Amino acid sequence: MITLQQIRKVYQMGDEEVVALQGLTLHIDEGEFVAIMGPSGSGKSTLMNILGCLDQPTDGQYELDEELVSNLDDDDLAEVRNRKLGFVFQSFNLLPEYSALENVALPLVYARTPHARDQARKALEQVGLGDRTGHRPNELSGGQRQRVAIARALVTRPGVILADEPTGNLDTRTGNDILALFADLHRAGTTVLMVTHEREVAEHAERIVTIRDGLLDSDERTGQTSCVPASAVTVAVPAPYAMITGAI
């Protein structure tokens, strides 16, 4: 599903070069639930940006679903994001003037997908918010807003969810509810990649990858239940809105 080979990422900061990733190699199978951990400055955020096709490596190869994406231009990367990837953020990234239904439907609207509102309603029902379709974000709790964000990530049905500190703004009980929802999606066959700095959160995944100094430091199994292949189910995931999909 995902293969990174000798990925390097170098940022130019004035006259200084900052090496964020220095030859990282990683493989993730279809349907895995993987947590990515690492201290501040380890390179995990850079890795997530590359996995999400929001940034390109300086050197190395990145294959996503048997497609070489490491050398694509911005337009092609936007298309890959729209077709294959879904994003869930710590800050939810919902549009405050739109209802839950409108937020979830937005990726479909930009893609000119027929019956966008009907599909958005089904996605909200899938995450337990079928009775909150008309509520705006400020009328929802933090956990409900994150569920709206997950529904938006499900509605276009790509193959991978990328979750960046998805429980960071939530209390422990609500965070556990969100992690249980990710586990359900994983068991149904969706590939879930989650960045977190909390070991307790990471242990909800079946695999923990730790990044340190731009390299793979450890790769361990947690003993959590694995899932069926994603090809066997219809659930999947998505870009939050036009900023990510490249629609605007």
C-alpha positions in Angstrom: 0.0 0.0 0.0 2.7 2.5 1.1 6.4 2.2 0.5 9.0 4.8 1.3 12.6 4.1 0.1 15.5 6.2 1.4 13.4 9.3 1.9 15.4 12.5 2.6 13.9 15.9 3.2 16.1 19.0 3.4 14.8 22.5 4.1 16.7 25.6 3.2 16.6 28.1 6.1 18.6 31.1 4.8 22.1 29.9 4.4 21.5 26.8 6.5 20.2 23.4 5.5 18.0 21.6 7.9 17.7 17.9 7.4 14.3 16.7 8.6 14.5 13.2 7.2 17.7 11.4 6.4 17.2 8.3 4.4 14.0 6.8 6.0 12.6 3.5 4.7 9.2 2.3 5.7 6.5 -0.1 4.4 2.8 0.0 5.4 0.4 -2.7 4.2 -3.1 -2.1 3.2 -5.5 -2.1 6.1 -2.9 -1.5 8.9 -3.5 0.9 11.8 -0.1 2.5 12.4 0.8 5.2 15.0 3.7 7.4 14.3 5.6 8.8 17.3 8.7 10.8 18.0 10.0 13.8 20.0 9.7 17.4 18.8 12.0 17.8 15.8 12.2 14.1 15.1 10.8 14.5 11.6 7.4 12.9 12.2 5.4 15.9 11.0 7.6 16.1 7.8 6.9 12.4 7.3 3.2 12.9 7.7 3.3 15.7 5.1 5.1 13.5 2.7 2.7 10.6 3.3 -0.2 13.0 2.8 1.3 14.3 -0.5 1.3 17.8 1.0 5.1 17.9 0.5 7.7 16.2 -1.7 10.9 14.5 -0.6 14.2 16.0 -1.6 15.5 12.4 -2.4 14.0 8.9 -2.4 10.9 7.3 -3.7 7.4 7.2 -2.3 4.9 4.7 -3.7 1.2 4.9 -2.8 -1.1 2.2 -3.9 1.5 1.1 -6.5 1.8 4.7 -7.9 5.1 6.6 -7.7 4.0 9.9 -6.2 7.4 11.3 -5.0 8.1 13.1 -8.3 4.6 14.4 -9.1 3.9 18.1 -9.6 1.4 20.1 -7.4 -1.6 19.5 -9.6 -1.0 15.7 -9.8 -0.4 15.6 -6.0 -3.7 17.4 -5.4 -5.5 14.8 -7.6 -3.8 11.9 -5.6 -4.9 13.6 -2.3 -8.5 13.9 -3.6 -8.7 10.3 -4.8 -6.7 8.3 -2.2 -6.2 10.2 1.0 -8.3 11.5 3.9 -7.2 13.9 6.6 -8.3 14.4 10.3 -6.7 17.2 12.2 -6.3 18.1 15.9 -8.1 21.4 15.3 -10.9 19.8 13.2 -10.6 22.4 10.4 -14.4 22.8 10.0 -15.9 25.8 8.4 -17.8 27.7 11.1 -20.5 29.2 8.9 -21.4 25.8 7.5 -23.6 23.1 9.1 -22.2 19.6 9.8 -23.9 18.3 6.7 -22.4 21.1 4.5 -18.9 20.6 6.0 -19.1 16.9 5.2 -20.5 17.4 1.7 -17.9 20.0 0.7 -15.3 17.6 -0.8 -18.1 16.1 -2.9 -19.4 19.5 -4.0 -15.9 20.6 -5.2 -15.6 17.3 -7.1 -19.1 17.9 -8.6 -20.3 14.5 -7.2 -24.0 13.9 -7.7 -26.2 13.5 -4.5 -23.5 15.0 -2.3 -25.8 15.9 0.5 -27.3 12.3 0.6 -23.8 10.9 0.8 -22.8 13.3 3.5 -25.9 12.4 5.5 -24.9 8.7 5.3 -21.4 9.5 6.4 -22.7 11.4 9.5 -25.0 8.5 10.3 -21.9 6.2 10.1 -20.2 8.2 12.9 -23.3 8.5 15.0 -24.3 12.1 14.1 -27.3 11.5 12.0 -29.3 13.7 14.3 -26.8 16.6 14.1 -26.8 17.3 10.4 -28.1 20.9 10.7 -25.8 21.9 13.6 -22.9 24.3 13.0 -19.5 23.6 14.6 -20.1 26.0 17.5 -23.2 24.1 18.4 -21.3 20.8 18.8 -19.0 19.4 21.4 -15.3 18.8 20.7 -15.9 15.1 20.2 -18.9 15.7 17.9 -16.8 18.1 15.8 -14.1 15.5 15.5 -16.7 13.0 14.4 -17.8 15.5 11.7 -14.2 15.8 10.6 -14.0 12.0 10.4 -17.3 11.8 8.4 -15.8 14.3 6.0 -12.8 12.1 5.7 -15.0 9.1 4.9 -17.3 10.6 2.4 -15.2 10.5 -0.7 -14.0 6.9 0.0 -10.3 7.0 -0.6 -8.1 4.3 0.9 -6.1 6.0 3.7 -6.9 8.1 6.7 -4.1 10.4 8.0 -4.9 11.6 11.5 -2.6 14.3 13.0 -3.0 14.3 16.8 -6.7 13.6 16.5 -7.3 13.5 20.2 -5.1 16.4 21.2 -8.0 18.8 21.8 -10.2 16.3 23.5 -10.7 15.1 27.1 -9.7 11.5 27.8 -13.1 9.9 27.6 -14.0 11.7 24.3 -10.5 10.9 22.9 -11.1 7.2 23.7 -14.4 7.3 21.8 -12.6 8.8 18.8 -9.9 6.1 19.0 -12.6 3.5 19.2 -14.1 4.9 16.0 -10.7 4.7 14.3 -10.4 1.1 15.5 -13.8 0.2 14.0 -12.8 1.8 10.7 -9.5 -0.2 10.8 -11.3 -3.4 11.5 -13.5 -2.7 8.5 -10.4 -2.5 6.3 -9.4 1.2 6.2 -5.7 2.0 6.4 -5.2 4.4 9.4 -2.0 6.4 10.0 -2.0 8.5 13.2 0.6 10.9 14.5 0.6 11.2 18.3 3.1 12.1 21.0 1.2 10.1 23.6 2.2 6.4 24.1 -1.2 5.7 25.6 -2.9 6.9 22.4 -0.4 5.1 20.1 -1.2 1.7 21.8 -4.7 1.8 20.3 -3.0 1.1 17.0 -1.7 -2.4 16.0 1.8 -1.0 15.1 3.9 1.8 16.5 6.6 3.4 14.4 9.0 5.8 16.2 11.0 8.4 14.4 14.1 10.0 15.9 16.5 12.4 14.2 14.9 11.9 10.8 15.3 8.1 10.9 13.3 5.1 11.8 14.1 4.4 15.5 11.8 1.5 16.2 8.9 -0.5 14.7 6.8 -2.6 17.0 3.6 -4.5 17.2 1.1 -3.8 20.0 -1.0 -6.9 19.8 -4.1 -5.2 18.7 -6.4 -7.1 16.4 -5.7 -6.8 12.7 -8.4 -6.2 10.1 -9.7 -7.5 6.8 -8.2 -6.1 3.6 -9.6 -2.8 2.5 -10.6 -4.3 -0.9 -13.1 -6.4 1.0 -15.2 -3.5 2.3 -16.7 -0.3 1.1 -15.6 2.0 3.9 -12.8 4.4 3.3 -11.7 8.1 3.7 -10.6 12.0 2.4 -9.4 15.5 2.0 -11.0 17.9 4.4 -11.8 20.6 1.9 -10.5 22.6 -1.0 -7.3 23.7 0.7 -6.2 20.1 0.8 -7.9 18.7 -2.3 -6.5 21.5 -4.5 -10.1 22.6 -5.6 -9.3 26.2 -4.8 
